[in-house]
């Protein structure tokens, strides 16, 4: 698993529109990368592809039970790492860091 795999799982798990094209726009990547990542996650049994009933040319991506468990595990590990990295900071410092990171993410155009 690479960060972009987790990003794809997160986007799909957020409940946002999940066509491969929509996901590419949300992630700010080319559609071919989403296809490659989706292929790999589908092989792991983490996602499934279903034809969009409104547009048969499109596939909608969904998390499987395995995908939801994998996303939960990745989220738990990320939170544990955040706790470890910020253990020496006060609550106020953690809050300030979170705000600063949010500003940087928005400026970079990250979702």
VMD Tcl script that builds the backbone (N, CA, C; Angstrom):
set m [mol new atoms 333]
animate dup $m
set s [atomselect $m all]
$s set {name element resname resid chain x y z} {
  {N N UNK 1 A 0.843 -1.180 0.000}
  {CA C UNK 1 A 0.000 0.000 0.000}
  {C C UNK 1 A 0.885 1.238 0.000}
  {N N UNK 2 A 0.526 2.144 -0.875}
  {CA C UNK 2 A 1.200 3.425 -0.960}
  {C C UNK 2 A 0.204 4.520 -0.586}
  {N N UNK 3 A 0.693 5.728 -0.275}
  {CA C UNK 3 A -0.235 6.798 0.112}
  {C C UNK 3 A -1.343 7.053 -0.903}
  {N N UNK 4 A -1.071 6.937 -2.185}
  {CA C UNK 4 A -2.116 7.180 -3.186}
  {C C UNK 4 A -3.202 6.105 -3.128}
  {N N UNK 5 A -2.834 4.873 -2.754}
  {CA C UNK 5 A -3.845 3.829 -2.573}
  {C C UNK 5 A -4.789 4.225 -1.440}
  {N N UNK 6 A -4.199 4.680 -0.330}
  {CA C UNK 6 A -5.014 5.089 0.815}
  {C C UNK 6 A -5.857 6.302 0.442}
  {N N UNK 7 A -5.279 7.213 -0.336}
  {CA C UNK 7 A -6.041 8.370 -0.807}
  {C C UNK 7 A -7.251 7.953 -1.609}
  {N N UNK 8 A -7.067 6.981 -2.491}
  {CA C UNK 8 A -8.183 6.490 -3.297}
  {C C UNK 8 A -9.240 5.843 -2.409}
  {N N UNK 9 A -8.812 5.027 -1.453}
  {CA C UNK 9 A -9.765 4.413 -0.524}
  {C C UNK 9 A -10.528 5.487 0.243}
  {N N UNK 10 A -9.816 6.529 0.658}
  {CA C UNK 10 A -10.454 7.614 1.415}
  {C C UNK 10 A -11.489 8.355 0.585}
  {N N UNK 11 A -11.149 8.658 -0.654}
  {CA C UNK 11 A -12.092 9.367 -1.524}
  {C C UNK 11 A -13.340 8.513 -1.741}
  {N N UNK 12 A -13.129 7.241 -2.032}
  {CA C UNK 12 A -14.278 6.355 -2.255}
  {C C UNK 12 A -15.095 6.223 -0.972}
  {N N UNK 13 A -14.405 6.102 0.152}
  {CA C UNK 13 A -15.079 5.931 1.435}
  {C C UNK 13 A -15.778 7.176 1.948}
  {N N UNK 14 A -15.471 8.329 1.360}
  {CA C UNK 14 A -16.065 9.590 1.822}
  {C C UNK 14 A -17.515 9.754 1.395}
  {N N UNK 15 A -17.940 8.922 0.458}
  {CA C UNK 15 A -19.307 9.033 -0.039}
  {C C UNK 15 A -19.442 10.011 -1.191}
  {N N UNK 16 A -18.319 10.602 -1.616}
  {CA C UNK 16 A -18.335 11.512 -2.762}
  {C C UNK 16 A -18.625 10.703 -4.029}
  {N N UNK 17 A -19.009 11.366 -5.106}
  {CA C UNK 17 A -19.208 10.634 -6.363}
  {C C UNK 17 A -17.983 9.774 -6.664}
  {N N UNK 18 A -18.204 8.565 -7.073}
  {CA C UNK 18 A -17.098 7.629 -7.164}
  {C C UNK 18 A -16.853 7.081 -8.564}
  {N N UNK 19 A -17.181 7.846 -9.603}
  {CA C UNK 19 A -16.757 7.373 -10.920}
  {C C UNK 19 A -15.259 7.576 -10.994}
  {N N UNK 20 A -14.597 6.827 -11.823}
  {CA C UNK 20 A -13.142 6.938 -11.933}
  {C C UNK 20 A -12.748 8.361 -12.328}
  {N N UNK 21 A -13.524 8.998 -13.214}
  {CA C UNK 21 A -13.249 10.379 -13.625}
  {C C UNK 21 A -13.431 11.349 -12.454}
  {N N UNK 22 A -14.501 11.183 -11.697}
  {CA C UNK 22 A -14.750 12.056 -10.547}
  {C C UNK 22 A -13.644 11.912 -9.504}
  {N N UNK 23 A -13.235 10.690 -9.262}
  {CA C UNK 23 A -12.171 10.444 -8.286}
  {C C UNK 23 A -10.869 11.098 -8.747}
  {N N UNK 24 A -10.558 10.994 -10.021}
  {CA C UNK 24 A -9.339 11.620 -10.551}
  {C C UNK 24 A -9.369 13.123 -10.324}
  {N N UNK 25 A -10.535 13.750 -10.583}
  {CA C UNK 25 A -10.658 15.194 -10.355}
  {C C UNK 25 A -10.485 15.530 -8.878}
  {N N UNK 26 A -11.114 14.769 -8.018}
  {CA C UNK 26 A -11.026 15.015 -6.576}
  {C C UNK 26 A -9.596 14.874 -6.078}
  {N N UNK 27 A -8.892 13.850 -6.565}
  {CA C UNK 27 A -7.519 13.610 -6.127}
  {C C UNK 27 A -6.515 14.519 -6.835}
  {N N UNK 28 A -6.936 15.157 -7.918}
  {CA C UNK 28 A -6.021 16.005 -8.670}
  {C C UNK 28 A -4.968 15.226 -9.422}
  {N N UNK 29 A -5.368 14.061 -9.944}
  {CA C UNK 29 A -4.450 13.205 -10.690}
  {C C UNK 29 A -5.068 12.864 -12.047}
  {N N UNK 30 A -4.249 12.317 -12.917}
  {CA C UNK 30 A -4.764 11.910 -14.225}
  {C C UNK 30 A -5.626 10.659 -14.066}
  {N N UNK 31 A -6.663 10.517 -14.879}
  {CA C UNK 31 A -7.551 9.351 -14.767}
  {C C UNK 31 A -6.817 8.017 -14.894}
  {N N UNK 32 A -5.773 7.968 -15.699}
  {CA C UNK 32 A -5.065 6.695 -15.867}
  {C C UNK 32 A -4.445 6.215 -14.558}
  {N N UNK 33 A -4.038 7.160 -13.680}
  {CA C UNK 33 A -3.495 6.756 -12.379}
  {C C UNK 33 A -4.589 6.126 -11.522}
  {N N UNK 34 A -5.781 6.706 -11.562}
  {CA C UNK 34 A -6.897 6.133 -10.805}
  {C C UNK 34 A -7.199 4.730 -11.300}
  {N N UNK 35 A -7.161 4.533 -12.607}
  {CA C UNK 35 A -7.414 3.203 -13.171}
  {C C UNK 35 A -6.376 2.213 -12.656}
  {N N UNK 36 A -5.107 2.613 -12.667}
  {CA C UNK 36 A -4.028 1.729 -12.195}
  {C C UNK 36 A -4.197 1.408 -10.716}
  {N N UNK 37 A -4.433 2.438 -9.906}
  {CA C UNK 37 A -4.628 2.218 -8.470}
  {C C UNK 37 A -5.854 1.351 -8.212}
  {N N UNK 38 A -6.933 1.622 -8.944}
  {CA C UNK 38 A -8.161 0.838 -8.777}
  {C C UNK 38 A -7.934 -0.617 -9.164}
  {N N UNK 39 A -7.171 -0.843 -10.233}
  {CA C UNK 39 A -6.845 -2.225 -10.627}
  {C C UNK 39 A -6.152 -2.950 -9.481}
  {N N UNK 40 A -5.175 -2.280 -8.872}
  {CA C UNK 40 A -4.410 -2.899 -7.786}
  {C C UNK 40 A -5.278 -3.147 -6.561}
  {N N UNK 41 A -6.118 -2.180 -6.215}
  {CA C UNK 41 A -6.993 -2.357 -5.057}
  {C C UNK 41 A -8.076 -3.393 -5.317}
  {N N UNK 42 A -8.508 -3.494 -6.556}
  {CA C UNK 42 A -9.497 -4.522 -6.914}
  {C C UNK 42 A -8.877 -5.909 -6.767}
  {N N UNK 43 A -7.607 -6.041 -7.165}
  {CA C UNK 43 A -6.910 -7.328 -6.999}
  {C C UNK 43 A -6.814 -7.730 -5.536}
  {N N UNK 44 A -6.697 -6.740 -4.645}
  {CA C UNK 44 A -6.644 -7.012 -3.207}
  {C C UNK 44 A -8.025 -7.290 -2.615}
  {N N UNK 45 A -9.063 -7.061 -3.414}
  {CA C UNK 45 A -10.425 -7.250 -2.919}
  {C C UNK 45 A -10.921 -6.074 -2.100}
  {N N UNK 46 A -10.238 -4.916 -2.204}
  {CA C UNK 46 A -10.599 -3.752 -1.400}
  {C C UNK 46 A -11.680 -2.896 -2.041}
  {N N UNK 47 A -11.774 -2.926 -3.369}
  {CA C UNK 47 A -12.807 -2.146 -4.058}
  {C C UNK 47 A -13.469 -3.012 -5.112}
  {N N UNK 48 A -14.616 -2.542 -5.543}
  {CA C UNK 48 A -15.259 -3.186 -6.689}
  {C C UNK 48 A -15.677 -2.101 -7.670}
  {N N UNK 49 A -15.836 -2.508 -8.905}
  {CA C UNK 49 A -16.280 -1.611 -9.974}
  {C C UNK 49 A -17.643 -2.094 -10.447}
  {N N UNK 50 A -18.538 -1.131 -10.608}
  {CA C UNK 50 A -19.889 -1.438 -11.075}
  {C C UNK 50 A -20.210 -0.453 -12.189}
  {N N UNK 51 A -20.827 -0.931 -13.247}
  {CA C UNK 51 A -21.258 -0.028 -14.320}
  {C C UNK 51 A -22.240 0.990 -13.761}
  {N N UNK 52 A -22.053 2.230 -14.132}
  {CA C UNK 52 A -22.949 3.296 -13.723}
  {C C UNK 52 A -24.266 3.104 -14.483}
  {N N UNK 53 A -25.386 2.916 -13.782}
  {CA C UNK 53 A -26.657 2.683 -14.482}
  {C C UNK 53 A -27.112 3.889 -15.310}
  {N N UNK 54 A -26.629 5.087 -14.956}
  {CA C UNK 54 A -26.998 6.292 -15.700}
  {C C UNK 54 A -26.118 6.526 -16.924}
  {N N UNK 55 A -24.945 5.921 -16.938}
  {CA C UNK 55 A -24.011 6.083 -18.058}
  {C C UNK 55 A -23.180 4.811 -18.150}
  {N N UNK 56 A -23.566 3.908 -19.002}
  {CA C UNK 56 A -22.944 2.576 -19.091}
  {C C UNK 56 A -21.471 2.624 -19.499}
  {N N UNK 57 A -20.994 3.787 -19.945}
  {CA C UNK 57 A -19.576 3.900 -20.302}
  {C C UNK 57 A -18.702 4.083 -19.073}
  {N N UNK 58 A -19.319 4.466 -17.950}
  {CA C UNK 58 A -18.562 4.766 -16.731}
  {C C UNK 58 A -18.657 3.633 -15.732}
  {N N UNK 59 A -17.616 3.529 -14.911}
  {CA C UNK 59 A -17.611 2.619 -13.778}
  {C C UNK 59 A -17.662 3.431 -12.496}
  {N N UNK 60 A -18.426 2.944 -11.547}
  {CA C UNK 60 A -18.452 3.541 -10.216}
  {C C UNK 60 A -17.613 2.644 -9.314}
  {N N UNK 61 A -16.846 3.271 -8.440}
  {CA C UNK 61 A -15.980 2.542 -7.534}
  {C C UNK 61 A -16.626 2.490 -6.159}
  {N N UNK 62 A -16.544 1.343 -5.518}
  {CA C UNK 62 A -17.091 1.192 -4.173}
  {C C UNK 62 A -16.156 0.387 -3.302}
  {N N UNK 63 A -16.206 0.654 -2.007}
  {CA C UNK 63 A -15.406 -0.125 -1.069}
  {C C UNK 63 A -16.108 -1.443 -0.761}
  {N N UNK 64 A -15.338 -2.482 -0.709}
  {CA C UNK 64 A -15.849 -3.765 -0.244}
  {C C UNK 64 A -15.696 -3.801 1.278}
  {N N UNK 65 A -16.172 -4.841 1.887}
  {CA C UNK 65 A -15.984 -5.006 3.332}
  {C C UNK 65 A -14.486 -5.017 3.647}
  {N N UNK 66 A -13.709 -5.706 2.825}
  {CA C UNK 66 A -12.250 -5.739 2.997}
  {C C UNK 66 A -11.667 -4.335 2.851}
  {N N UNK 67 A -12.175 -3.563 1.912}
  {CA C UNK 67 A -11.704 -2.196 1.701}
  {C C UNK 67 A -12.008 -1.300 2.886}
  {N N UNK 68 A -13.197 -1.453 3.466}
  {CA C UNK 68 A -13.537 -0.660 4.650}
  {C C UNK 68 A -12.624 -1.010 5.817}
  {N N UNK 69 A -12.333 -2.293 5.975}
  {CA C UNK 69 A -11.430 -2.724 7.049}
  {C C UNK 69 A -10.009 -2.204 6.803}
  {N N UNK 70 A -9.567 -2.255 5.562}
  {CA C UNK 70 A -8.231 -1.768 5.210}
  {C C UNK 70 A -8.126 -0.270 5.452}
  {N N UNK 71 A -9.142 0.492 5.060}
  {CA C UNK 71 A -9.147 1.936 5.287}
  {C C UNK 71 A -9.145 2.240 6.781}
  {N N UNK 72 A -9.918 1.509 7.549}
  {CA C UNK 72 A -9.951 1.712 9.006}
  {C C UNK 72 A -8.581 1.434 9.617}
  {N N UNK 73 A -7.920 0.388 9.156}
  {CA C UNK 73 A -6.584 0.060 9.667}
  {C C UNK 73 A -5.582 1.159 9.312}
  {N N UNK 74 A -5.628 1.640 8.084}
  {CA C UNK 74 A -4.721 2.718 7.658}
  {C C UNK 74 A -4.978 3.981 8.465}
  {N N UNK 75 A -6.246 4.292 8.707}
  {CA C UNK 75 A -6.606 5.476 9.480}
  {C C UNK 75 A -6.099 5.350 10.918}
  {N N UNK 76 A -6.266 4.182 11.506}
  {CA C UNK 76 A -5.796 3.957 12.882}
  {C C UNK 76 A -4.278 4.082 12.964}
  {N N UNK 77 A -3.578 3.532 11.987}
  {CA C UNK 77 A -2.111 3.639 11.987}
  {C C UNK 77 A -1.656 5.082 11.810}
  {N N UNK 78 A -2.352 5.828 10.952}
  {CA C UNK 78 A -2.001 7.238 10.744}
  {C C UNK 78 A -2.221 8.038 12.030}
  {N N UNK 79 A -3.326 7.774 12.710}
  {CA C UNK 79 A -3.591 8.480 13.969}
  {C C UNK 79 A -2.536 8.139 15.016}
  {N N UNK 80 A -2.152 6.873 15.089}
  {CA C UNK 80 A -1.117 6.464 16.045}
  {C C UNK 80 A 0.208 7.149 15.727}
  {N N UNK 81 A 0.545 7.240 14.459}
  {CA C UNK 81 A 1.772 7.911 14.058}
  {C C UNK 81 A 1.700 9.404 14.385}
  {N N UNK 82 A 0.550 10.020 14.130}
  {CA C UNK 82 A 0.372 11.429 14.495}
  {C C UNK 82 A 0.585 11.630 15.990}
  {N N UNK 83 A 0.010 10.752 16.792}
  {CA C UNK 83 A 0.166 10.841 18.245}
  {C C UNK 83 A 1.640 10.710 18.648}
  {N N UNK 84 A 2.323 9.774 18.031}
  {CA C UNK 84 A 3.738 9.556 18.339}
  {C C UNK 84 A 4.576 10.778 17.950}
  {N N UNK 85 A 4.327 11.318 16.765}
  {CA C UNK 85 A 5.122 12.442 16.275}
  {C C UNK 85 A 4.857 13.733 17.042}
  {N N UNK 86 A 3.655 13.884 17.584}
  {CA C UNK 86 A 3.303 15.129 18.273}
  {C C UNK 86 A 3.246 14.963 19.789}
  {N N UNK 87 A 3.764 13.860 20.302}
  {CA C UNK 87 A 3.685 13.574 21.737}
  {C C UNK 87 A 4.322 14.668 22.587}
  {N N UNK 88 A 5.362 15.304 22.086}
  {CA C UNK 88 A 6.050 16.336 22.855}
  {C C UNK 88 A 5.416 17.706 22.776}
  {N N UNK 89 A 4.317 17.844 22.041}
  {CA C UNK 89 A 3.653 19.131 21.879}
  {C C UNK 89 A 2.499 19.273 22.861}
  {N N UNK 90 A 2.264 20.512 23.272}
  {CA C UNK 90 A 1.097 20.784 24.109}
  {C C UNK 90 A -0.148 20.731 23.227}
  {N N UNK 91 A -1.298 20.739 23.858}
  {CA C UNK 91 A -2.555 20.754 23.104}
  {C C UNK 91 A -2.628 21.984 22.208}
  {N N UNK 92 A -2.217 23.121 22.726}
  {CA C UNK 92 A -2.239 24.361 21.933}
  {C C UNK 92 A -1.299 24.241 20.731}
  {N N UNK 93 A -0.141 23.644 20.939}
  {CA C UNK 93 A 0.803 23.479 19.837}
  {C C UNK 93 A 0.267 22.502 18.795}
  {N N UNK 94 A -0.386 21.449 19.248}
  {CA C UNK 94 A -0.992 20.493 18.306}
  {C C UNK 94 A -2.078 21.176 17.477}
  {N N UNK 95 A -2.903 21.976 18.137}
  {CA C UNK 95 A -3.960 22.701 17.437}
  {C C UNK 95 A -3.370 23.667 16.409}
  {N N UNK 96 A -2.308 24.380 16.790}
  {CA C UNK 96 A -1.659 25.321 15.877}
  {C C UNK 96 A -1.061 24.580 14.689}
  {N N UNK 97 A -0.457 23.430 14.941}
  {CA C UNK 97 A 0.117 22.627 13.858}
  {C C UNK 97 A -0.980 22.159 12.907}
  {N N UNK 98 A -2.089 21.706 13.457}
  {CA C UNK 98 A -3.204 21.239 12.620}
  {C C UNK 98 A -3.744 22.377 11.753}
  {N N UNK 99 A -3.879 23.565 12.328}
  {CA C UNK 99 A -4.347 24.711 11.546}
  {C C UNK 99 A -3.350 25.054 10.443}
  {N N UNK 100 A -2.065 25.066 10.771}
  {CA C UNK 100 A -1.033 25.385 9.777}
  {C C UNK 100 A -1.021 24.354 8.657}
  {N N UNK 101 A -1.141 23.099 8.991}
  {CA C UNK 101 A -1.161 22.050 7.970}
  {C C UNK 101 A -2.400 22.182 7.089}
  {N N UNK 102 A -3.520 22.573 7.682}
  {CA C UNK 102 A -4.737 22.792 6.904}
  {C C UNK 102 A -4.565 23.912 5.892}
  {N N UNK 103 A -3.909 24.986 6.309}
  {CA C UNK 103 A -3.650 26.107 5.397}
  {C C UNK 103 A -2.761 25.647 4.250}
  {N N UNK 104 A -1.686 24.936 4.591}
  {CA C UNK 104 A -0.773 24.450 3.546}
  {C C UNK 104 A -1.487 23.513 2.573}
  {N N UNK 105 A -2.329 22.640 3.085}
  {CA C UNK 105 A -3.062 21.702 2.228}
  {C C UNK 105 A -3.997 22.456 1.286}
  {N N UNK 106 A -4.730 23.424 1.802}
  {CA C UNK 106 A -5.640 24.208 0.960}
  {C C UNK 106 A -4.870 24.970 -0.122}
  {N N UNK 107 A -3.740 25.568 0.265}
  {CA C UNK 107 A -2.942 26.315 -0.698}
  {C C UNK 107 A -2.378 25.411 -1.794}
  {N N UNK 108 A -2.141 24.154 -1.432}
  {CA C UNK 108 A -1.631 23.194 -2.411}
  {C C UNK 108 A -2.760 22.575 -3.249}
  {N N UNK 109 A -4.011 22.929 -2.908}
  {CA C UNK 109 A -5.148 22.401 -3.651}
  {C C UNK 109 A -5.522 20.985 -3.275}
  {N N UNK 110 A -5.110 20.559 -2.083}
  {CA C UNK 110 A -5.435 19.200 -1.637}
  {C C UNK 110 A -6.835 19.171 -1.059}
  {N N UNK 111 A -7.521 18.035 -1.236}
  {CA C UNK 111 A -8.886 17.955 -0.689}
  {C C UNK 111 A -8.885 17.881 0.828}
}
mol reanalyze $m
mol bondsrecalc $m
mol representation Tube
mol addrep $m
